[in-house]
Amino acid sequence: MSPIDSSALAQHIAAMSDEPLVEGDVPASVWMLVKSRDAEGDIVWGVRNAGEPFTSEELLGALSGFVESLKRDLASDWE
């Protein structure tokens, strides 16, 4: 596999996000959850990634932290 150009990855992140990377940060990887509509108009979900592969441990750790953050955010709506 050929290496991903980190500046191209940073440009893609900036183009697809309301929150660009901190100036000076150099992206190594990106993992995306993609919600889209199929040809019949049904919602479908997919995952895409680019850059250096994530290890299973890295991905599980990042997703677990994100899930906990979402739980706190949702719970605060009930307080």
C-alpha positions as CSV (number, residue, x, y, z in Angstrom):
1,M,0.0,0.0,0.0
2,S,1.3,3.4,-0.9
3,P,1.6,6.0,1.9
4,I,-1.1,8.7,2.2
5,D,0.0,12.3,1.8
6,S,-0.8,13.9,5.2
7,S,-1.3,17.3,3.6
8,A,-3.9,15.9,1.3
9,L,-5.6,14.1,4.2
10,A,-5.6,17.4,6.1
11,Q,-7.3,19.1,3.2
12,H,-9.9,16.4,2.9
13,I,-10.7,16.7,6.7
14,A,-11.0,20.5,6.4
15,A,-13.3,20.2,3.4
16,M,-15.6,17.7,5.1
17,S,-15.7,19.1,8.6
18,D,-16.9,22.2,10.4
19,E,-14.0,21.7,12.8
20,P,-10.6,21.8,11.1
21,L,-7.5,20.3,12.7
22,V,-5.4,22.5,15.0
23,E,-2.8,24.4,13.0
24,G,0.4,22.4,13.0
25,D,-1.3,19.0,13.6
26,V,-0.4,16.4,10.9
27,P,-3.1,13.8,10.4
28,A,-1.9,10.2,10.2
29,S,-5.3,8.5,9.8
30,V,-9.0,9.1,9.4
31,W,-12.0,6.8,10.2
32,M,-15.4,7.8,9.0
33,L,-18.9,6.7,9.7
34,V,-20.9,7.4,6.6
35,K,-24.7,7.7,6.5
36,S,-26.1,7.7,3.0
37,R,-29.1,6.8,0.9
38,D,-29.0,3.8,-1.4
39,A,-30.6,3.6,-4.8
40,E,-34.0,2.8,-3.3
41,G,-33.8,5.8,-0.9
42,D,-33.2,3.7,2.2
43,I,-30.7,4.9,4.8
44,V,-27.5,2.8,4.8
45,W,-24.4,3.0,7.0
46,G,-20.8,2.4,6.0
47,V,-17.3,2.8,7.3
48,R,-14.3,4.2,5.4
49,N,-10.8,4.9,6.5
50,A,-7.6,6.4,5.0
51,G,-4.0,6.8,6.1
52,E,-2.1,4.6,8.5
53,P,-4.3,1.7,9.6
54,F,-5.8,1.8,13.1
55,T,-5.1,-1.1,15.4
56,S,-8.1,-2.8,16.9
57,E,-7.0,-1.4,20.3
58,E,-6.8,2.2,19.0
59,L,-10.1,2.0,17.3
60,L,-11.9,0.4,20.3
61,G,-10.4,3.0,22.6
62,A,-11.4,5.9,20.5
63,L,-14.9,4.6,19.9
64,S,-15.4,3.7,23.6
65,G,-14.4,7.2,24.6
66,F,-16.8,8.7,22.0
67,V,-19.6,6.5,23.2
68,E,-19.1,7.6,26.8
69,S,-19.1,11.2,25.7
70,L,-22.4,10.7,23.8
71,K,-23.9,9.0,26.9
72,R,-23.1,12.0,29.1
73,D,-24.4,14.4,26.5
74,L,-27.7,12.5,26.1
75,A,-28.0,12.1,29.9
76,S,-27.6,15.8,30.4
77,D,-30.7,16.3,28.2
78,W,-32.7,14.5,31.0
79,E,-31.4,16.5,33.9
